[in-house]
Amino acid sequence: MPSATALNARIPVYDLLVIGGGINGTAVARDAAGRGLSVVLCEKDDLASHTSSASTKLIHGGLRYLEHYDFKLVRESLKEREILLRAAPHIIWPLRFILPYDEGLRPKWLLRMGLFLYDNLGGRELLPGTKTRKRRKGSRFDVLKDRLETGFEYSDCWVEDSRLVALNAVDAAQQGADIFTRTEVRSIKGEGGLYRAELQNRDTSKTIKVRGIVNAAGPWVDSLLSTIEQSDVKDETTLRLVKGSHIVVPKLYDGDHAFIFQNSDERVIFAIPYEQNFTLIGTTDVPHERPENLPQASAEEIQYLCDCVNEYFETQTTPADVVWTYSGVRPLYDDKAADASDVTRDYVLDLKKYETDAPFVSVYGGKITTSRKLADHVMEKIKHYYPDMGKPWTKNAYFPGGNIPEADFEEFYKSQLEHYPDLDPKLVRLICRRYGTRITRVLRNGVGQYFGGNLTEADARYLVEFEWAEEPEDILWRRTKCGLHMSEAEQSAFKEWFKFANLV
Ligand SMILES: Cc1cc2nc3c(=O)[nH]c(=O)nc-3n(C[C@H](O)[C@H](O)[C@H](O)COP(=O)(O)OP(=O)(O)OC[C@H]3O[C@@H](n4cnc5c(N)ncnc54)[C@H](O)[C@@H]3O)c2cc1C
């Protein structure tokens, strides 16, 4: 155990226990480990197995939040866009959005004003600003219905959400954190200035003591409080669970731009190029009762998303076209908004102490986009308890594999083609996207066996050795999305290989 000190021969003591291996937990673990704290992160399933792999995958300010006057959230998010883009240009890239003007919905002046604010609120150096666009032959309006003649084009960014989670964890581990996946925190008790936590993984249980806890259990953030023994934990919940679903359909248009459509219910729907051959359409906002009911896209949600895009695209989409769906639950802070779409997407940090003087911070809400900043705020909140803790450091730090010169992915990719002349350039590109400058480590023994769907033995071996992949699904659906490109037979063959490959 690299970073724990022993209080007695049996029970390891850490500075900080982070509960939850989603984006918020891993970002906190990374930040804390980099500031010199001894950190342990426990995730009951796989990294990013819940909300953090089910997002729309945008690093964005959230244009619609401007309508809620959530300027602080939008400004913070916009600032984070370029920080993250520089730090991980392999898994985060600029995306241009077309926002068509549709008569009868938001007026043009409002869209223009919103986009002016969006361009200027957070400071922009890398991303191009908004442009007015008109229908012209060969323009991006060609695929849209005839009534849509004008609109705007603006910038945001795409992120491979579950990869960002994994990279946070890799960085945390590089700086000494212990990352325990498939390890549930079963109970917590404050005693003698510390917390004692009982952990359970597949076949063993373990006790640790910690000087502080960050509860980043996402949809389980409130249920986790009920595992605290002898506390005066209140029953009243501050959590609002809101399900969001996406559908994936065969590519609806060519080009690397996305669309944002206004819906008549005032929500917005995105259509985004996805995994080379597909279009991703999302999302919905449906109240969700219990975190243990794992979310799934309902027939109504699928129909709703089809109807929304059918209002805009010439090509019509039906539920029969849907090749894959995914759903996640937003663990939002309950600000008592009447409508699920109106609940704030900002985060709230709740610092308490349970039967001891050690800090216990619960994280509510947040976005993939604000995870780095959220971690920074968590550290700020608990620094008083750790006088020797280091200073903020993540703003100018790369994520593993992100140290690409000038953050120029295309140049980097071209340089890698020269290193791997015998490989299919498309595969080299995908591997550059997955691992950035860590490609050399991934391909140190060549690509090995090919499983179809752009998945290679080199991926599997690397992901097991360095990114806590333990099950075939971890690789097929979270560390990569190769599952989407593989036939049932190819997936079965991979699973069979995985069982006997002696990877650990
Ligand atoms: C449909 C949808 C679209 C979204 N789109 C975007 C977007 O485009 N951009 C953006 O910035 N944000 C977006 N978000 C928001 C973002 O995805 C979430 O805010 C974020 O993923 C929440 O992360 P988390 O770490 O808090 O929760 P999670 O990712 O759910 O992680 C919490 C983890 O805690 C673990 N856990 C729970 N209890 C225990 C326990 N007792 N012991 C150990 N582990 C435990 C769980 O297994 C889980 O993995 C979207 C969200 C949704 C639902």
The ligand as a MOL file (V3000), in Angstrom:
LIG
                    3D

  0  0  0     0  0            999 V3000
M  V30 BEGIN CTAB
M  V30 COUNTS 53 58 0 0 0
M  V30 BEGIN ATOM
M  V30 1 C -28.3070 12.4420 -19.4500 0
M  V30 2 C -27.1920 13.2480 -18.8950 0
M  V30 3 C -26.4760 14.0840 -19.7270 0
M  V30 4 C -25.4270 14.8400 -19.2020 0
M  V30 5 N -24.6720 15.5790 -20.0570 0
M  V30 6 C -23.6090 16.2610 -19.5820 0
M  V30 7 C -22.7630 16.9480 -20.4870 0
M  V30 8 O -22.9300 16.8930 -21.6970 0
M  V30 9 N -21.7340 17.6410 -19.9550 0
M  V30 10 C -21.4910 17.6950 -18.6220 0
M  V30 11 O -20.5520 18.3890 -18.2280 0
M  V30 12 N -22.2570 17.0150 -17.7430 0
M  V30 13 C -23.2950 16.2950 -18.1950 0
M  V30 14 N -24.0760 15.5710 -17.3420 0
M  V30 15 C -23.7950 15.6330 -15.9120 0
M  V30 16 C -22.7250 14.6380 -15.4900 0
M  V30 17 O -22.7670 13.4740 -16.2490 0
M  V30 18 C -22.8980 14.2680 -14.0180 0
M  V30 19 O -23.0550 15.4150 -13.2520 0
M  V30 20 C -21.7030 13.5200 -13.4840 0
M  V30 21 O -21.4000 12.4160 -14.3020 0
M  V30 22 C -21.9590 13.0530 -12.0580 0
M  V30 23 O -20.8010 12.3790 -11.6400 0
M  V30 24 P -20.6640 11.7470 -10.2170 0
M  V30 25 O -19.2460 11.3640 -10.0670 0
M  V30 26 O -21.2260 12.6760 -9.2140 0
M  V30 27 O -21.6570 10.4900 -10.2270 0
M  V30 28 P -21.4570 9.0190 -10.8320 0
M  V30 29 O -20.7890 9.0360 -12.1410 0
M  V30 30 O -22.7600 8.3190 -10.7780 0
M  V30 31 O -20.4550 8.3550 -9.8090 0
M  V30 32 C -20.8250 7.9900 -8.5040 0
M  V30 33 C -20.2250 6.6310 -8.2220 0
M  V30 34 O -20.3450 6.3310 -6.8330 0
M  V30 35 C -20.4020 4.9380 -6.7250 0
M  V30 36 N -20.8990 4.5740 -5.4020 0
M  V30 37 C -22.1330 4.8130 -4.8930 0
M  V30 38 N -22.2310 4.3450 -3.6360 0
M  V30 39 C -21.0230 3.7900 -3.3320 0
M  V30 40 C -20.4980 3.1320 -2.1850 0
M  V30 41 N -21.2170 2.9460 -1.0900 0
M  V30 42 N -19.2210 2.6870 -2.2260 0
M  V30 43 C -18.4600 2.8600 -3.3330 0
M  V30 44 N -18.9190 3.4590 -4.4440 0
M  V30 45 C -20.1750 3.9360 -4.4500 0
M  V30 46 C -21.3380 4.5450 -7.8560 0
M  V30 47 O -21.1880 3.1830 -8.2110 0
M  V30 48 C -20.9430 5.5100 -8.9610 0
M  V30 49 O -20.0640 4.9310 -9.9120 0
M  V30 50 C -25.1140 14.7780 -17.8350 0
M  V30 51 C -25.8300 13.9210 -16.9970 0
M  V30 52 C -26.8470 13.1410 -17.5290 0
M  V30 53 C -27.5710 12.1770 -16.6500 0
M  V30 END ATOM
M  V30 BEGIN BOND
M  V30 1 1 1 2
M  V30 2 1 2 3
M  V30 3 2 2 52
M  V30 4 2 3 4
M  V30 5 1 4 5
M  V30 6 1 4 50
M  V30 7 2 5 6
M  V30 8 1 6 7
M  V30 9 1 6 13
M  V30 10 2 7 8
M  V30 11 1 7 9
M  V30 12 1 9 10
M  V30 13 2 10 11
M  V30 14 1 10 12
M  V30 15 2 12 13
M  V30 16 1 13 14
M  V30 17 1 14 15
M  V30 18 1 14 50
M  V30 19 1 15 16
M  V30 20 1 16 17
M  V30 21 1 16 18
M  V30 22 1 18 19
M  V30 23 1 18 20
M  V30 24 1 20 21
M  V30 25 1 20 22
M  V30 26 1 22 23
M  V30 27 1 23 24
M  V30 28 2 24 25
M  V30 29 1 24 26
M  V30 30 1 24 27
M  V30 31 1 27 28
M  V30 32 2 28 29
M  V30 33 1 28 30
M  V30 34 1 28 31
M  V30 35 1 31 32
M  V30 36 1 32 33
M  V30 37 1 33 34
M  V30 38 1 33 48
M  V30 39 1 34 35
M  V30 40 1 35 36
M  V30 41 1 35 46
M  V30 42 1 36 37
M  V30 43 1 36 45
M  V30 44 2 37 38
M  V30 45 1 38 39
M  V30 46 1 39 40
M  V30 47 2 39 45
M  V30 48 1 40 41
M  V30 49 2 40 42
M  V30 50 1 42 43
M  V30 51 2 43 44
M  V30 52 1 44 45
M  V30 53 1 46 47
M  V30 54 1 46 48
M  V30 55 1 48 49
M  V30 56 2 50 51
M  V30 57 1 51 52
M  V30 58 1 52 53
M  V30 END BOND
M  V30 END CTAB
M  END
